[in-house]
């Protein structure tokens, strides 16, 4: 990848890595459904303002209408369902553990993508890189597999299902989402997700439980504007250039930030095996992305 792509790749990992911390904080006061509803609304509003201010980022109404169904699918499987699953899991498992389980996404992507994307074949080098990175994830996860596993199984299963949704949505986006600026693609995805989540919220909630604590609003603003609007602009900008398998590997670096922040701010447990796991994760990313003769 080019230097610019590497910088954007790590920016996405940093922003999404912090999101698990803010999710854990937000669900202390509000329900997972309200969290997802407010997060998608803030993201859609933020992207809408951005599009109004930057004409070059807008797509024509005809193009947006033609692909509306594509982004309705994306809004459901790349945002609404996985975010609700991860937010619910945040009530039951540590934020660092949630990010680690979520990093299984590249394995699902690498299994799905070759069947639909002709230029994203699973080569031996990619397979070695994916397995190396996943070995790092397993090492990070290993200390959590003690007595707490049985009590946290539901939360981990929810995050694992979210990773499957992300993987399918990433391949679907590479195949179907075309001819629109990255900002317009992100806006359409959040617009449709907002409609779906709020329709479900209003249909199932007797009363809307809006947050009262400043820290919860700060979490929502971070999640909506940075962890959603900014992150998905980067996502749709990178995806056509680096492909779904490489793009999905951003989930391998998310735990590096999420685990560290969980330890610092949430008093979550730290294990020295995390250092070795982190090194394997970085090695896996390098194996998949570096070309022969290219310096790291």
N, C-alpha and C positions, 0 to 999 in steps of 0.2 A: 504494500500500500504506500501511497505518497505521504509525505510528512503531514500535510493538511488532514488527510484521512485518519492518520494515527492520532492527531490531536483531537479531532472530533470523536473518534472512537473512545478515547480515554475520558473526554468530557461527558459523554453519555454514561459511561461506567460510574463516574464520580457522582453525577446527579441522581442516577437511579440507585446507587449505593446508599446515599443519604436518605432516600425515600423510605426505606424500611424502618429507620429510626423514627421518622415523623409519623408513619402509620401506627407504630407502637404507641406513640404519645397520644395521637388523636383518638384511638379506640378506647382509651381510658375514660373518655367523656361521652363520645357519641357512638352510635351503632355503626357497624361496617357498611350497611346500606346507605346511611346518611353521609358517611365519609366519602363513598364512591360518588354519590349524587352531587355533593358539593364540589368535589375535586374535578369531576368532568365539566361541571358548569363553569368553574373558574378558568379551566383550561380553554374551553370554547370561547369564553368572553375575552381572554387574553389574546388568543389567536385571531379573533374577529377584529379587535382593535389594531393588532399588528397588520392585518391585511388591508384595513382601511387606510393605514398610514403609509403603506408601501405598495404602490400600484403594480410594480413589477412582479410581486409575489402572487398576484391574483390570477385566477383562471377565468375563462369566459363562462357565462352561465350555462351555455349549451354543453360545454365539456363537463362541467360539474354535474349537470342533470344526467348526462349519459352514463356517468360512473357512480351515481348516487348509491345504487344497489351494492357496488363493490365495497364502498366505505360503510354501508350499513352492516355488512358481514364483518368488516374489520372492527367496527365499533363494538360489535357483540363479542367477538372472539379474541380481539387484541386488547380490549379495554374492560368492558362491563363485566364479563364472566371472570376473567383472571383477577381483576382488581378486587372484586367482591370476595373471591376465594382467599386471596392473600390478606385482605383486611380482616376477614373472619379468623384466619389462622393467627393473626397478630394478637388475638386475645388468648391464645393457648401456647404459643411457642415463642422463643427469643427472636428478636429481629435479625440477629446474625445467622441463626439456624435457618430462618425462613429464606434469607438470601442465598444460603448455601444449597438448600434443596432446589430453589428456583434455577440454580446454575446448571441443572441437568438439561435445560432447554436445548443447548447445541446438539446433544446426542439425538434428541427427537427430530430436530431440524435436519441433521445429516442423514437420518434414515428416510425422511419424507422427501427432501428436496431433489435427490437424483431422479425420482420418478416423474417430476414435473418441470424441472429446470435443466435444460440440456447442457448449459455451460457451468453447472455446479456439481459435477460428478464427485463421488466419494473416492478420491485417490488414496494410495497407500500413505502418502505424506500427511494428508488430512486425517486419515484414520489414526495414525500414530499421534498426531497433535491433539486430537479430540480425546483419545484414551489417556494421554499424559495429563491433560488438563483435568479430566474427570478423576484421575487418580489423586490429584491435589484436592479436589472437592471431597473425595471420600476420606482423605486424611483429616481435612478440616472437620468433617462430620463425625468421625469415629468416636471422639470423646463423648458425644451426645447419645451414643447408642447403648449406654448403660441402662440403669434402672428406669430412667425417665422415658425411654422409647415408648413403652406401652401406654403411658399417660398422654403422650404428645402425638400419637400415631395419626389421629384425625386431622390435626393441624398440618402435619407434614404431607399427608395424602392430599389435602386441599391445595397446597403449594405445588405439589407434583402435577396435579391435574391442570393447574394454571400454566405450568411450563409447557404442557402438551398443547394447550390453547395458543400460547405464544408462538410455538414452533409452527403449527399449522397456519396461523395468521401471517407469519413472516414469509413463508413460501407463497401463500396466496397473494400477498401484496406484491412480491416480485413478479408474479405471473400476470396479475390483473391491473395493478395500479400503475397507469402510464399516462404520459402526456399532460401531466399536471405539475405545477411547481410544488416543491416539498411542503411549503407552508399551507398551500391549498389542500393538499392531501391530509395533512395533520388536522386542519380545521374541520374538514368533512367527517373525518373519523370521530372527532370529539363531539361534533354537532349531533351525529346520529347516536352516539353513546349517551349523550346528555338526554336526548328525547326518550331513549329506552329506560335509562335508570330512573329518571323522574316519573315516568309513567308507572313503573313498577313500585316506586316508593309511595306515590300518592294512592295507588290502588291497595297497598298492603299495610300502610302505617296509619293508625288512627290520629296521631298527632305528630307533627314534625319537631324533632328534638334538635334544635339548633344549639351550637356550642356557646358557652358563656365565658369560658376561660380564655385569656389572651394567648396562652401558649397553644391552645387548640386552633385558634384562628391563624396563628403563625404557621402551624403545621399545614393547615389547609392551603394557605397562600403559597408556601414552598412547594407542596405537592402539586398544586394546580398550575402555577406559572412556570416553575423551574423543572420539577419532576415530571411534568406532563407536556406543557406547551413547548418549552425550549427543547426538551429531550426528544420529542417526536419530530420536530423540525430537523434535528440532527439525524434521527433514524431514517426518515424518508430521503434525506440528502445523500446519506451514505449507501443505502440499500442497493440502488441501481449500479453503483460502481464496484462494490466489494462482494455482492452476492449474499444470499440468506445464511449460508453456513458460517461465513466469516462474521457477518453482522451478529449472528446469534451468540458468538463467542464473547460478546460484551458481558454476558451473564456470568462469565468466569471471573471477571475482575470486580463485579459488584460486591461479592462477599468480602473482598479485601477491605473495602471502605465500610461496609455494613457491620462486619464483626468488630472492627476497631472502634467505630462510633458507639456500638452497643456496650462495649467494655467501658468506654470513657463516661458515657452519659447515663446508661441504664444499669450499670453494675452487673452486666452479664459476664459469664465465666470466660476465662482465657486459658488456652492450653498451648504449650510450647510447640506442639505438633503443627500448629497453625502456620508457623514460619516455613516449615518444610512444605506444607500444602500450598502455601502462597507461591513458593519458588516453582513448584510443579505447574501451577496454573499459568504463571508467566511463561514458562518453557513451552507449554502447550500452545499458547497464543502465538509465540514466535515461530514454532514449527509450521503451523498452518498458514501464517501470513507472509513470512519472509521468503523471497525468491532466491534461487541459487546465486551466490556472489554478492547478495545485498547485505549490508551491515545492519545489525539490530538497531 
